Amino acid sequence: MINDQVLDIIVAHLRLDERPKLQDKLLALDADSMDLLEMREGLKETFGIELPDDITQADLTVAQLIKLVSDKLK
């Protein structure tokens, strides 16, 4: 369920036509820094967690982002 929610937030905030693959890098999804910032804020609001500011510049895969969110919820 967390996977689906994170993927939906990524699609919505990065304005993607389809869900990215888990191995896709966030920075390779043609998103600008503002899109990534909005995605980060969407994740924070949805899950009630704090995420590092530099997540928008980190070379994370979609799977790594999902794991980060999941770990914060534990």
JOLIN-V838387 format. One record per residue. PHI is phi in degrees with one decimal (999 if undefined). PSI is psi in radians with two decimals (none if undefined). NEAR is the number of other C-alpha atoms within 12 Angstrom. Layout:
BEGIN
phi->{PHI;PHI}
psi->{PSI;PSI}
near->{NEAR;NEAR}
END
This chain:
BEGIN
phi->{999;-61.4;-55.5;-63.1;-64.6;-63.7;-61.9;-63.2;-66.5;-60.5;-60.4;-66.5;-80.7;-98.9;51.4;-93.1;-80.8;-147.2;-66.8;-73.8;-77.6;-62.0;-84.7;-64.5;-82.5;-58.7;-69.7;-94.6;-93.4;57.1;-104.2;-89.9;-62.5;-67.9;-59.8;-66.9;-64.4;-64.7;-62.6;-59.0;-64.5;-62.0;-65.9;-62.1;-69.4;-65.2;-101.4;65.3;-123.7;-99.9;-122.9;-62.3;-61.0;-80.1;-62.3;-74.0;-114.8;-75.9;-89.5;-90.1;-86.5;-59.9;-61.6;-66.1;-65.4;-60.5;-63.9;-59.5;-63.2;-59.5;-63.3;-68.2;-84.3;-80.5}
psi->{-0.73;-0.71;-0.85;-0.73;-0.77;-0.77;-0.71;-0.70;-0.73;-0.84;-0.80;-0.82;-0.43;0.06;0.95;2.66;-0.42;2.90;2.42;2.79;2.71;-0.52;-0.12;2.43;2.38;-0.72;-0.24;0.09;0.39;0.65;2.46;3.05;-0.56;-0.72;-0.77;-0.64;-0.77;-0.65;-0.78;-0.79;-0.68;-0.71;-0.74;-0.77;-0.75;-0.76;-0.15;0.69;2.84;2.38;2.56;2.55;-0.58;0.09;-0.48;-0.23;-0.07;2.58;1.10;2.60;2.91;-0.73;-0.70;-0.66;-0.75;-0.75;-0.72;-0.82;-0.81;-0.76;-0.64;-0.43;-0.14;none}
near->{11;21;23;19;22;34;33;25;33;40;28;23;28;31;22;19;14;14;24;28;21;21;18;20;22;37;26;21;28;20;23;18;22;17;25;33;27;24;32;36;25;27;35;23;17;19;24;15;19;21;27;18;16;14;27;27;21;21;19;23;25;31;24;23;35;31;18;26;32;23;15;18;17;9}
END
